[in-house]
Amino acid sequence: MKLNKVFSLGMTLATALAFTACGNNDANNDAETKNETASTETTDGNTSLDKLTVQFVPSREPDEIITATEPLKDMLKDELAKEGYDVEDVDISVGTSYEATGEAMSAGTVDVGFIPGGTYVTYDDGVDVILTATRDGLSVDSDDPKEWNDNAPIKNIDDQVTFYRALVLAGPSEKGKALAEKVNNGEELSWEDLNELNWAVMGPTSSAGYLYPSLWMKDKFDHTISDLSNAVQADSYASSFSRLATGQVDALVTYADARMDYAEQWQGEFGGANDIFDDVQVIGVTDKIMNDTISVSKTSEKMTPEFIEALQNAFINIGKTDEGKEVIAIYTHKGYEKADPAAYDAEREAQKLARDAN
């Protein structure tokens, strides 16, 4: 996901944590639609809430996300109880797209979302960012694609970072290999080179899967992803890599450590012939992207300043435990820091430039 990782963690990551309300028998349908929940005080002085809904964007296979994040239900209940909130039920789901999660948060039907920075910025009229994910740094951090290929395989390092990059990757098809060879020989690519390929991309709010690669193309070739003759929107990065392995597409765009995530599947279920770092080469590197976010809906009545602070503390604490780290590893998150909305101003500018370029 990288929540974009591109975004994405993303970038990147994007998912949504949503509150469903605890209403009394007289609650009307509109209140239910917006997840507006009446809260009550328990005997221990905590505030009682009926339901908290957690939704993730589909940057990984939905079933994989649901399975990996199942333990988050009890973890979140326990940590929120320490912060003064007793939540009876935590429901976890995966949105059908990044945009679907952003729209649900804006509408108030999802209260809290794990979403990439690009998705947060797109929907920031109705969404507030409260946390930024941290990730391990990578053994290569260069804007030269040849350095990524010369120093493969890429590995994690201990340094924690709040940014990532997106990569433009060429696969083992004849056209993909030809472009990788040009890059590794130090030759410049042309727009015609890129436009001859079949591409897999993510949704238009995905930082790593669309926005920043589009800006890279604009800077290099005065074109964007929307100008490509043959680009299909994949429903997940796994789907993109599967298509790359079988030659259905020649190139894809993704977060920088995606090949590490899919190395085993590449030679397994995807059917790749060789190691993923041999079959899949870097032909482009984007600017730095802010990591995924945990964001909240502005239209949810439950998102009081007090509850937002409780959520921040709960997720930060979860990210410090071994069990919590195992859960959030689904998006390669290592922990969380309280977010500064201004840190995403570069993302806002990126989206503006992308819109102007189209």
C-alpha positions in Angstrom: 0.0 0.0 0.0 2.1 0.9 0.2 -0.7 2.9 1.4 1.4 4.4 -1.8 3.5 1.5 -0.5 2.1 4.5 -3.4 0.8 5.0 -2.2 2.4 4.4 -0.9 3.0 4.0 0.1 1.4 5.7 -1.7 3.3 5.9 -1.4 1.2 3.3 -1.8 -1.3 2.1 1.2 -5.4 2.7 1.2 -7.9 1.4 3.5 -10.6 2.7 5.8 -11.4 2.0 9.4 -15.0 2.8 9.9 -17.3 3.3 12.8 -20.9 2.0 12.6 -23.1 3.7 15.1 -24.7 2.5 18.2 -28.1 4.1 18.0 -31.3 3.6 20.0 -34.5 2.2 18.6 -35.6 5.6 17.4 -32.5 6.2 15.3 -33.4 7.2 11.8 -32.0 5.8 8.6 -30.0 8.9 7.8 -28.1 8.6 11.1 -27.4 4.9 10.4 -26.1 5.7 6.9 -23.6 8.2 8.3 -22.6 5.8 11.1 -23.7 8.3 13.7 -23.6 6.5 17.0 -25.0 7.6 20.3 -22.5 6.8 23.0 -23.1 5.8 26.6 -20.9 5.8 29.7 -20.0 2.4 31.2 -19.7 1.6 34.9 -15.9 2.0 34.7 -16.3 5.5 33.3 -15.4 4.6 29.7 -17.5 5.7 26.8 -19.3 2.7 25.1 -19.6 2.4 21.3 -21.4 -0.3 19.5 -19.3 -0.8 16.4 -16.1 0.2 14.8 -15.7 -0.7 11.1 -12.2 -1.1 9.6 -11.8 -0.9 5.8 -8.7 -1.4 3.8 -8.0 -0.4 0.2 -7.2 -3.3 -2.2 -3.5 -2.7 -2.7 -3.1 -6.4 -1.8 -5.5 -9.3 -2.4 -8.7 -8.6 -0.3 -8.7 -12.1 1.2 -5.1 -11.8 2.2 -5.8 -8.4 3.9 -8.8 -9.8 5.8 -6.9 -12.8 7.1 -3.8 -10.8 8.1 -5.7 -8.1 9.9 -8.1 -10.3 11.8 -6.1 -9.9 15.1 -6.4 -6.1 14.8 -10.0 -6.4 16.0 -9.1 -7.4 19.6 -5.9 -5.3 19.6 -7.9 -2.2 18.8 -10.6 -3.0 21.4 -7.9 -3.4 24.1 -6.0 -0.2 23.3 -9.1 1.9 22.9 -10.4 0.6 26.3 -7.1 1.9 27.8 -7.9 5.3 26.2 -11.4 5.4 27.7 -13.5 3.8 24.9 -15.2 0.4 25.1 -16.0 -0.8 21.5 -18.3 -3.8 21.4 -17.5 -4.8 17.8 -14.8 -4.1 15.3 -15.6 -5.0 11.7 -12.9 -5.3 9.1 -13.5 -5.0 5.3 -11.7 -4.1 2.1 -13.0 -1.4 -0.2 -13.6 -2.2 -3.9 -11.2 0.6 -4.9 -9.1 3.4 -3.5 -11.8 5.8 -4.7 -14.6 3.8 -3.1 -13.0 4.1 0.3 -12.3 7.8 -0.1 -15.9 8.4 -1.1 -17.2 6.4 1.8 -15.1 8.4 4.3 -16.3 11.7 2.8 -19.9 10.5 3.0 -19.4 9.5 6.6 -20.2 5.8 6.1 -16.6 5.0 6.9 -15.1 6.8 9.8 -11.4 5.9 9.8 -9.3 4.7 6.9 -5.9 3.3 6.1 -5.4 5.2 2.8 -2.4 6.4 0.7 -1.4 10.0 0.9 -2.8 10.5 -2.6 -6.2 9.3 -1.7 -6.2 11.5 1.5 -5.3 14.6 -0.5 -8.0 13.8 -3.2 -10.7 13.6 -0.5 -9.3 16.1 2.0 -12.5 18.1 1.9 -14.1 15.3 3.8 -11.1 13.5 5.3 -8.5 14.5 8.0 -5.1 12.8 8.3 -4.2 11.7 11.9 -1.2 9.4 11.5 1.6 8.7 9.0 3.1 5.3 8.7 6.8 4.6 9.1 8.6 1.9 7.1 12.1 0.4 6.8 14.3 2.2 4.4 15.7 0.4 1.3 19.3 -0.5 0.4 18.9 1.7 -2.7 17.5 5.2 -2.7 18.4 6.8 -6.1 16.6 8.4 -8.9 18.7 6.5 -11.4 17.0 3.2 -12.5 20.3 1.6 -13.5 21.5 1.8 -9.8 18.4 -0.2 -8.8 19.2 -2.9 -11.3 23.0 -2.9 -10.6 22.4 -3.3 -6.9 19.6 -5.9 -7.0 18.2 -7.6 -5.0 16.9 -4.7 -3.0 16.8 -5.2 0.8 15.4 -3.4 3.8 17.6 -1.5 6.1 17.0 -0.6 9.7 16.5 3.2 9.2 12.9 4.2 9.5 11.5 6.6 6.9 8.2 8.4 6.3 8.6 8.4 2.5 9.0 5.9 -0.3 9.4 6.0 -4.1 7.4 4.5 -6.9 9.2 2.4 -9.6 8.4 1.9 -13.3 9.1 -1.8 -13.9 9.6 -3.7 -17.2 8.8 -7.4 -17.3 10.2 -10.4 -19.1 8.3 -9.9 -22.3 10.3 -9.1 -25.5 9.4 -5.4 -25.3 10.0 -5.2 -21.6 13.5 -6.7 -21.9 14.4 -4.4 -24.7 13.6 -1.3 -22.6 15.5 -2.7 -19.6 18.5 -3.3 -21.8 18.5 0.3 -23.0 18.4 1.6 -19.4 21.1 -0.7 -18.3 23.3 0.4 -21.2 22.9 4.0 -20.1 20.6 4.9 -23.0 17.7 7.4 -22.7 14.2 6.1 -23.2 11.7 7.9 -25.5 7.9 8.4 -25.2 7.6 6.1 -28.2 9.4 3.4 -26.3 6.9 3.6 -23.4 3.8 4.0 -25.6 4.6 0.8 -27.5 4.1 -1.2 -24.3 1.1 -2.7 -22.6 0.7 -1.3 -19.1 -0.9 -2.2 -15.8 -1.7 0.8 -13.6 -3.7 1.4 -10.4 -6.5 3.9 -9.8 -6.0 7.6 -10.5 -5.7 8.5 -6.8 -2.9 5.9 -6.1 0.3 7.7 -5.4 2.7 4.8 -6.4 0.4 3.2 -8.9 -0.6 6.3 -10.9 0.1 9.8 -9.7 3.9 9.9 -9.3 4.6 7.7 -12.3 2.4 10.0 -14.3 4.4 13.0 -13.1 7.7 11.1 -13.9 6.4 10.7 -17.5 5.3 14.3 -17.6 8.8 15.5 -16.5 10.7 13.1 -18.8 8.4 13.0 -21.9 5.8 15.7 -21.6 3.1 13.0 -21.4 1.2 11.2 -18.6 -0.3 7.8 -17.9 -3.5 9.0 -19.4 -1.7 9.4 -22.8 -0.6 5.8 -23.0 -2.2 3.9 -25.8 -2.5 0.6 -23.9 -3.0 0.9 -20.2 -5.4 -1.2 -18.1 -6.3 -0.5 -14.5 -5.6 -3.5 -12.3 -7.6 -4.3 -9.2 -4.5 -4.9 -7.1 -0.7 -5.0 -7.4 -0.8 -8.8 -7.2 -2.9 -8.7 -10.3 -0.5 -6.4 -12.1 2.5 -8.7 -11.3 0.5 -11.8 -12.4 -0.2 -10.1 -15.8 3.5 -9.1 -16.0 4.7 -12.6 -15.4 2.5 -14.1 -18.2 3.3 -11.4 -20.7 -0.2 -9.9 -20.7 1.5 -6.6 -19.9 5.0 -5.4 -20.6 5.3 -2.9 -17.8 3.7 -1.8 -14.5 4.0 1.0 -11.9 4.2 0.2 -8.2 5.8 1.0 -4.9 9.6 0.5 -4.6 9.7 -2.7 -2.5 6.9 -4.5 -4.3 9.3 -7.0 -5.9 10.3 -8.0 -2.4 6.7 -8.6 -1.4 5.9 -10.7 -4.5 9.2 -12.6 -4.9 7.8 -15.9 -3.8 4.5 -15.6 -5.7 6.5 -14.6 -8.8 8.0 -18.0 -9.3 5.0 -19.8 -7.8 1.5 -18.9 -8.6 2.4 -16.2 -11.1 4.5 -18.5 -13.1 7.6 -16.3 -13.5 10.6 -18.2 -15.0 13.4 -16.7 -12.9 14.0 -14.7 -9.8 11.8 -11.6 -9.8 14.8 -9.3 -9.7 16.2 -10.9 -12.8 12.8 -11.0 -14.7 11.6 -7.5 -13.6 13.9 -4.5 -14.1 13.6 -0.8 -13.2 13.2 1.6 -16.1 12.0 4.6 -14.1 12.1 6.1 -10.5 9.8 8.8 -9.2 10.3 11.5 -6.6 9.8 10.7 -2.9 6.2 10.1 -1.8 4.9 10.5 1.7 3.9 7.2 3.4 0.4 5.9 3.8 -2.0 7.5 6.3 -4.6 6.6 8.8 -7.2 9.2 8.2 -10.7 10.0 9.6 -14.0 11.2 8.2 -14.8 14.9 8.8 -18.5 14.1 8.5 -18.7 11.5 11.2 -20.2 12.8 14.4 -18.1 10.2 16.4 -14.8 11.8 15.3 -14.5 14.1 18.3 -11.0 15.5 19.1 -11.0 13.2 22.1 -11.7 10.1 20.1 -9.2 11.1 17.4 -6.5 11.3 20.1 -7.6 7.9 21.4 -7.3 6.4 18.0 -3.8 8.0 17.5 -2.6 6.6 20.8 -4.2 3.2 20.1 -2.5 2.7 16.7 0.8 4.0 17.9 0.8 1.6 20.7 -0.3 -1.3 18.5 2.6 -0.5 16.2 5.1 -0.9 19.1 4.1 -4.5 19.9 5.4 -7.6 18.1 1.8 -8.8 17.5 0.9 -5.4 16.1 3.9 -5.2 13.9 2.9 -8.5 12.4 -0.6 -7.2 11.5 0.5 -3.9 10.0 3.2 -5.6 8.0 0.5 -6.4 5.4 1.3 -2.8 4.2 4.9 -2.9 5.2 4.2 -0.5 7.9 6.5 -0.5 10.9 4.8 2.0 13.1 3.0 5.3 13.2 3.7 8.9 13.9 1.1 11.7 14.5 0.6 13.4 11.1 1.0 16.9 10.0 -1.4 17.7 7.2 1.2 20.2 5.8 3.6 17.3 5.2 1.3 16.3 2.3 1.5 19.7 0.6 3.9 18.1 -2.0 1.2 15.5 -2.7 -1.3 18.3 -3.2 1.0 19.9 -5.7 1.6 16.6 -7.4 -2.1 16.1 -7.9 -2.5 19.6 -9.2 0.3 19.1 -11.7 -1.2 15.8 -12.8 -4.6 17.4 -13.3 -3.0 20.2 -15.3 -1.1 17.7 -17.4 -4.2 15.9 -18.5 
